[in-house]
Amino acid sequence: MTASIRIQRLIAITSLVLLAGKLWAWHLTHSVAILTDALESIVNVIAGFIGLYSIVFASRPRDTNHPYGHGKAEFISAAIEGTLIIIAGVVIMYEATSRLLHPGDLDQLDIGIIISVVTGAINFLLGKYAVRTGARQRSMTLEAAGKHLQTDAWSTFAIVAGLVLLLLTGWQWIDSAVALLFGGIILRTGYKVIRKSLAGIMDETDEKLAHEAIGFLQRHRRPQWIDLHNFRVIRYGANLHVDAHLTVPWYYQVKDADEEIHALEALVRSHFGDKVEMFIHIDACMPFQCSLCTVDPCPERQEPFKQQVTWTKENVWNDAKHGSS
């Protein structure tokens, strides 16, 4: 069992316990702000178990029906979680508006505040751990769950602050105002989760990942790696898929070119781990690239070296050798 699965299982189980605590607090206080917290916890429970299933499914090895693996299941899970977050935000804002227009009595706020503080602290610590592990394991589901828990925790702390202010002032409208505020924040969180999941489903470029990968290759490139182009990197769950065209000296034998492919693959895996699938196409250098080539000595050089092209996300994406125009 991977670390991602263990933590996601812990998140799902803990969410059930915290939901029970928040519902108890709402039952004691009748606070719409605490109800806001409880409704978001219902989302946490559903998303926790959906996320657990998606991580287990995404960890399966590729097969004939899924030649690129099952990692996209995590994007679908994150999209469902984002949708649930938005639904919770709409319900929260409706209840807050209703209570603002038709205020009711609040009871035992002191006990409710204590319960909320405890649940918020647990959510924050678990969320922080989940985000760190998700980033290390490259699990979008775990990162999304962790960020959701942290958002839930900050919402809880702010709600507690509002309830403390209510206790000090006696102003009942503060309860509804706090709920409305965090209903809007929850809606924004849901949108961001859905936006990121759709980007993954559509294979949108991960700017941070692309800059990291290309910058690493540039810093460790070999002189015989004359050019890199048609570069693609896609993340499916914890797995990375890399496609690229690598230009090497035209006079290399097949064995020499094969060694360069393996060297490039080993370099990428040394940085990103073993869950990397690479498809490297070898191109032979052309005479117009001599001025960009740092191979020294080169028995076939036709022009003196002038300047090496620095690989960047903008210039390795094109499907054309550098120096061709």
C-alpha positions as CSV (number, residue, x, y, z in Angstrom):
1,M,0.0,0.0,0.0
2,T,1.4,3.4,-1.1
3,A,1.7,6.4,1.2
4,S,-0.9,8.2,-0.9
5,I,-3.4,5.4,-0.3
6,R,-2.7,5.3,3.4
7,I,-3.1,9.0,3.9
8,Q,-6.3,9.2,1.7
9,R,-7.8,6.4,3.8
10,L,-6.9,8.3,6.9
11,I,-8.5,11.4,5.5
12,A,-11.8,9.6,4.7
13,I,-12.1,8.0,8.1
14,T,-11.1,11.2,10.0
15,S,-13.6,13.2,7.9
16,L,-16.4,10.9,9.2
17,V,-15.4,11.5,12.8
18,L,-15.1,15.3,12.3
19,L,-18.5,15.4,10.6
20,A,-20.1,13.8,13.6
21,G,-18.4,16.4,15.9
22,K,-19.5,19.3,13.8
23,L,-23.1,18.1,13.5
24,W,-23.2,17.7,17.3
25,A,-21.9,21.3,17.6
26,W,-24.6,22.5,15.3
27,H,-27.3,20.6,17.2
28,L,-26.2,22.2,20.4
29,T,-25.9,25.8,19.1
30,H,-28.3,26.1,16.1
31,S,-25.6,28.3,14.5
32,V,-25.8,28.7,10.7
33,A,-22.1,29.4,10.7
34,I,-21.4,26.0,12.4
35,L,-23.9,24.4,9.9
36,T,-21.7,25.9,7.2
37,D,-18.7,24.0,8.6
38,A,-20.7,20.8,8.9
39,L,-22.0,21.0,5.3
40,E,-18.4,21.3,4.1
41,S,-17.5,18.3,6.1
42,I,-20.2,16.3,4.3
43,V,-18.3,17.2,1.1
44,N,-15.1,16.1,2.8
45,V,-16.5,12.7,3.6
46,I,-17.8,12.1,0.1
47,A,-14.7,13.4,-1.6
48,G,-12.5,11.4,0.8
49,F,-13.9,8.1,-0.2
50,I,-14.1,9.0,-3.9
51,G,-10.5,10.2,-3.7
52,L,-9.5,6.9,-2.0
53,Y,-11.1,4.9,-4.8
54,S,-9.5,7.1,-7.5
55,I,-6.0,6.7,-6.0
56,V,-6.3,3.0,-5.7
57,F,-7.6,2.8,-9.3
58,A,-4.9,5.2,-10.6
59,S,-2.1,3.2,-9.0
60,R,-3.0,0.1,-11.2
61,P,-0.3,-0.6,-13.9
62,R,-1.1,0.1,-17.5
63,D,-2.8,-2.7,-19.5
64,T,-4.0,-3.3,-23.0
65,N,-7.2,-1.2,-22.4
66,H,-5.3,1.6,-20.8
67,P,-1.9,1.8,-22.4
68,Y,-1.1,5.1,-20.7
69,G,-2.2,3.8,-17.3
70,H,-5.1,4.8,-15.1
71,G,-3.8,8.1,-13.7
72,K,-6.5,10.3,-15.2
73,A,-9.0,8.8,-12.7
74,E,-7.5,11.3,-10.3
75,F,-8.5,14.2,-12.5
76,I,-12.1,12.9,-12.6
77,S,-12.1,12.5,-8.8
78,A,-10.9,16.1,-8.3
79,A,-13.6,17.4,-10.7
80,I,-16.3,15.6,-8.6
81,E,-14.8,17.0,-5.4
82,G,-14.8,20.5,-6.9
83,T,-18.4,20.1,-7.9
84,L,-19.4,19.0,-4.5
85,I,-17.6,22.0,-2.9
86,I,-19.5,24.4,-5.1
87,I,-22.9,22.7,-4.2
88,A,-21.9,23.0,-0.5
89,G,-21.1,26.7,-1.1
90,V,-24.5,27.4,-2.7
91,V,-26.4,25.6,0.1
92,I,-24.4,27.5,2.7
93,M,-25.1,30.9,1.2
94,Y,-28.8,30.0,0.9
95,E,-29.0,29.0,4.6
96,A,-27.1,32.1,5.7
97,T,-29.4,34.4,3.7
98,S,-32.4,32.7,5.1
99,R,-31.1,33.0,8.7
100,L,-30.2,36.7,8.1
101,L,-33.7,37.4,7.0
102,H,-35.3,35.3,9.8
103,P,-32.9,35.2,12.7
104,G,-33.2,32.6,15.4
105,D,-31.9,32.0,18.9
106,L,-28.4,30.5,19.5
107,D,-27.5,28.2,22.4
108,Q,-24.4,26.8,24.1
109,L,-22.0,28.7,21.8
110,D,-19.1,28.1,24.1
111,I,-19.3,24.3,23.7
112,G,-19.8,24.7,20.0
113,I,-16.7,26.9,19.7
114,I,-14.5,24.4,21.6
115,I,-15.7,21.5,19.3
116,S,-15.0,23.7,16.2
117,V,-11.5,24.6,17.3
118,V,-10.6,21.0,17.9
119,T,-12.0,19.8,14.5
120,G,-10.3,22.7,12.7
121,A,-6.9,21.9,14.2
122,I,-7.2,18.3,13.2
123,N,-8.2,19.3,9.6
124,F,-5.3,21.7,9.3
125,L,-2.6,19.3,10.4
126,L,-4.0,16.4,8.3
127,G,-4.4,18.7,5.3
128,K,-0.8,20.0,5.6
129,Y,0.5,16.5,5.7
130,A,-1.6,15.5,2.8
131,V,-0.4,18.4,0.6
132,R,3.2,17.6,1.3
133,T,2.8,13.9,0.6
134,G,0.7,14.6,-2.5
135,A,3.4,16.9,-3.9
136,R,6.1,14.3,-3.1
137,Q,4.1,11.4,-4.6
138,R,2.8,13.6,-7.5
139,S,-0.8,12.8,-6.6
140,M,-3.3,15.4,-7.6
141,T,-6.1,13.8,-5.7
142,L,-4.1,13.9,-2.4
143,E,-3.0,17.5,-3.0
144,A,-6.6,18.5,-3.7
145,A,-7.8,16.8,-0.6
146,G,-5.1,18.3,1.5
147,K,-5.8,21.8,0.2
148,H,-9.5,21.3,0.8
149,L,-8.9,20.2,4.4
150,Q,-6.7,23.3,5.0
151,T,-9.4,25.6,3.5
152,D,-11.9,23.9,5.7
153,A,-9.7,24.5,8.7
154,W,-9.2,28.2,8.0
155,S,-12.9,28.5,7.4
156,T,-13.5,26.9,10.8
157,F,-11.1,29.2,12.6
158,A,-12.7,32.3,11.0
159,I,-16.1,31.0,11.9
160,V,-14.9,30.6,15.5
161,A,-13.6,34.1,15.5
162,G,-17.0,35.3,14.3
163,L,-18.8,33.4,17.0
164,V,-16.5,34.7,19.7
165,L,-17.3,38.2,18.5
166,L,-21.0,37.3,18.6
167,L,-20.6,36.2,22.2
168,L,-18.9,39.5,23.1
169,T,-21.4,41.8,21.3
170,G,-24.6,39.8,21.2
171,W,-25.1,40.8,17.5
172,Q,-27.0,37.9,16.0
173,W,-26.4,38.9,12.4
174,I,-22.7,38.1,12.7
175,D,-23.5,34.4,12.5
176,S,-25.1,34.8,9.1
177,A,-22.5,37.3,7.8
178,V,-19.7,34.9,8.6
179,A,-21.5,32.1,6.9
180,L,-22.1,34.2,3.8
181,L,-18.4,35.3,3.6
182,F,-17.1,31.7,3.8
183,G,-19.8,30.4,1.5
184,G,-18.2,32.7,-1.2
185,I,-14.7,31.5,-0.3
186,I,-15.9,27.9,-0.6
187,L,-17.4,28.6,-4.1
188,R,-14.0,30.0,-5.2
189,T,-12.2,27.0,-3.9
190,G,-14.5,24.7,-5.7
191,Y,-14.0,26.6,-9.0
192,K,-10.2,26.3,-8.6
193,V,-10.3,22.6,-8.0
194,I,-12.5,22.0,-11.0
195,R,-10.4,24.3,-13.2
196,K,-7.2,22.3,-12.3
197,S,-8.9,18.9,-12.9
198,L,-10.2,20.0,-16.3
199,A,-6.8,21.2,-17.3
200,G,-5.5,17.7,-16.5
201,I,-8.2,16.0,-18.4
202,M,-7.5,18.2,-21.5
203,D,-3.8,17.6,-21.2
204,E,-3.2,21.4,-20.6
205,T,0.5,22.3,-20.2
206,D,1.5,22.3,-16.5
207,E,3.7,25.4,-16.6
208,K,5.5,24.7,-13.4
209,L,6.3,21.1,-14.4
210,A,7.4,22.0,-17.9
211,H,9.8,24.7,-16.6
212,E,11.2,22.3,-14.0
213,A,11.8,19.5,-16.5
214,I,13.3,21.6,-19.2
215,G,15.4,23.6,-16.8
216,F,16.8,20.4,-15.3
217,L,17.7,19.0,-18.7
218,Q,19.4,22.3,-19.7
219,R,21.5,22.3,-16.6
220,H,22.7,18.7,-17.1
221,R,22.8,18.4,-20.9
222,R,25.7,16.6,-22.6
223,P,27.7,18.2,-25.4
224,Q,26.4,15.5,-27.8
225,W,22.8,16.5,-27.1
226,I,22.9,19.1,-29.8
227,D,19.2,19.9,-29.8
228,L,15.9,19.1,-28.1
229,H,12.6,19.8,-29.7
230,N,9.0,18.6,-30.0
231,F,9.1,18.2,-26.2
232,R,5.9,17.2,-24.3
233,V,5.5,16.3,-20.7
234,I,2.1,15.2,-19.2
235,R,1.2,14.1,-15.7
236,Y,-1.3,11.3,-15.2
237,G,-1.7,11.0,-11.4
238,A,1.8,10.0,-10.1
239,N,3.0,9.1,-13.5
240,L,4.9,11.3,-16.0
241,H,4.9,10.8,-19.8
242,V,7.6,12.5,-21.7
243,D,8.0,12.7,-25.5
244,A,10.9,14.5,-27.2
245,H,13.1,14.6,-30.3
246,L,16.8,14.5,-29.4
247,T,19.4,15.6,-32.0
248,V,22.8,13.8,-31.9
249,P,25.8,13.8,-34.3
250,W,24.7,12.3,-37.6
251,Y,27.7,9.9,-37.7
252,Y,26.7,8.1,-34.5
253,Q,26.0,4.4,-34.9
254,V,22.7,3.0,-33.6
255,K,24.5,1.7,-30.5
256,D,25.8,5.2,-29.7
257,A,22.4,6.8,-30.2
258,D,20.8,4.2,-28.0
259,E,23.3,5.0,-25.2
260,E,22.3,8.7,-25.4
261,I,18.6,7.8,-25.1
262,H,19.3,5.7,-22.0
263,A,21.4,8.5,-20.5
264,L,18.6,11.0,-21.0
265,E,16.0,8.6,-19.5
266,A,18.2,7.9,-16.5
267,L,18.7,11.7,-16.0
268,V,15.0,12.4,-16.0
269,R,14.3,9.5,-13.6
270,S,17.0,10.6,-11.3
271,H,15.0,13.8,-10.7
272,F,11.4,12.7,-11.1
273,G,11.5,9.1,-9.8
274,D,10.8,5.8,-11.5
275,K,7.2,6.5,-12.5
276,V,8.3,8.1,-15.8
277,E,7.5,6.8,-19.2
278,M,9.6,8.3,-22.0
279,F,9.4,8.1,-25.8
280,I,12.6,9.6,-27.3
281,H,13.0,10.0,-31.1
282,I,16.6,10.4,-32.3
283,D,17.3,13.0,-35.0
284,A,20.6,13.4,-36.9
285,C,22.2,16.8,-36.8
286,M,22.3,18.9,-39.9
287,P,25.1,21.2,-41.3
288,F,23.2,24.4,-40.3
289,Q,23.5,23.3,-36.7
290,C,27.3,23.2,-36.6
291,S,27.4,26.8,-35.2
292,L,25.2,25.6,-32.3
293,C,27.0,22.4,-31.5
294,T,29.5,22.1,-28.6
295,V,30.9,18.7,-29.6
296,D,34.7,19.1,-29.6
297,P,36.5,17.7,-31.4
298,C,34.0,17.0,-34.2
299,P,35.4,15.2,-37.3
300,E,32.6,16.5,-39.5
301,R,32.3,20.1,-38.4
302,Q,31.5,22.5,-41.3
303,E,31.2,25.7,-39.4
304,P,32.8,27.0,-36.2
305,F,30.9,27.0,-33.0
306,K,29.2,30.3,-32.2
307,Q,26.6,29.9,-29.5
308,Q,24.6,27.1,-27.9
309,V,20.8,27.4,-27.8
310,T,19.5,27.4,-24.3
311,W,16.6,25.1,-23.9
312,T,13.4,26.8,-22.6
313,K,9.7,25.8,-22.5
314,E,9.1,28.2,-25.4
315,N,11.7,26.9,-27.8
316,V,11.7,23.1,-27.2
317,W,7.9,22.8,-27.8
318,N,8.2,23.5,-31.5
319,D,8.5,20.5,-33.9
320,A,11.6,21.9,-35.7
321,K,15.3,21.7,-35.2
322,H,17.0,24.8,-33.8
323,G,19.0,26.7,-36.3
324,S,16.7,25.7,-39.2
325,S,15.5,29.2,-39.7
